[in-house]
Amino acid sequence: MATKELKQEKARFDTRLSKEQKVLFERAAQMGGYRSLTDFVVLTVQEKAKEIISEKEQILASEKDSELFFNAITHSPKANENLINAANEYKALLS
């Protein structure tokens, strides 16, 4: 059974490193069992990118939830007649 490879558009990313950084990264790649320095860099950066994005999205969602909650409390509509009647019936049941 043949597997189909997904064709992904490739893009190039070039960077300059200090000699010390390159040696450090190569050592980490080798110790981590990566096939190459490129694999190490790409996979490590990809993992960190996903982590940062997830964290920031959670913060943004939390801020939006807080804003919605605050607005609902501070700008809530007046109770309608049905709600007032229900509250009065509930009070009557408790007394």
C-alpha positions in Angstrom: 0.0 0.0 0.0 1.6 3.2 -1.1 1.3 6.3 1.0 0.7 9.7 -0.5 2.9 12.5 0.5 1.3 15.8 1.1 2.9 18.5 -1.0 3.7 21.4 1.2 4.9 24.7 -0.2 8.3 25.3 1.2 9.8 28.6 2.4 13.3 29.4 3.3 14.5 30.9 6.6 18.1 32.0 7.0 19.8 33.3 10.1 23.2 34.1 11.4 24.4 32.5 14.6 27.5 33.1 16.7 29.9 30.1 16.6 29.0 29.4 20.3 25.3 29.3 19.5 25.8 26.9 16.6 28.0 24.6 18.7 25.4 24.6 21.5 22.5 24.0 19.2 24.4 21.2 17.4 25.2 19.5 20.7 21.6 19.7 21.9 20.4 18.3 18.5 22.8 15.4 18.8 22.0 14.7 22.4 18.3 15.0 21.7 18.4 12.5 18.9 17.5 14.8 16.1 18.5 13.9 12.6 20.1 17.3 12.0 20.5 20.8 13.3 17.8 22.0 11.0 15.3 19.4 12.4 16.2 20.4 15.9 15.7 24.1 15.2 12.5 23.8 13.2 10.8 21.3 15.6 11.9 23.2 18.7 10.8 26.6 17.4 7.5 25.1 16.1 6.8 23.7 19.6 7.6 27.0 21.3 5.5 28.9 18.7 2.5 26.7 19.4 2.9 27.1 23.2 3.1 30.9 22.9 0.1 31.2 20.6 -2.0 28.9 22.9 -1.0 30.9 26.0 -1.8 34.2 24.4 -5.1 33.0 22.9 -6.1 31.8 26.4 -5.3 35.2 27.9 -7.2 37.0 25.1 -10.2 34.7 25.6 -10.1 35.2 29.4 -9.9 39.0 28.9 -12.9 38.9 26.5 -14.9 36.7 29.0 -14.1 39.2 31.8 -15.2 42.1 29.6 -18.5 40.3 28.7 -19.2 39.5 32.3 -18.5 43.0 33.5 -20.6 44.5 30.8 -23.5 42.1 31.6 -23.4 43.1 35.3 -22.9 46.8 34.8 -25.3 47.2 31.8 -27.9 44.6 32.6 -31.5 45.4 31.4 -34.2 46.2 34.0 -36.2 43.2 35.2 -39.3 42.7 33.2 -42.7 41.9 34.6 -42.4 38.1 34.4 -39.1 38.2 36.3 -40.5 40.4 39.0 -43.6 38.1 39.3 -41.3 35.1 39.6 -39.2 36.7 42.2 -42.3 37.7 44.2 -43.6 34.1 44.0 -40.3 32.7 45.1 -40.2 35.1 48.1 -43.8 34.1 49.0 -42.8 30.4 49.0 -39.9 31.1 51.4 -42.0 33.0 53.9 
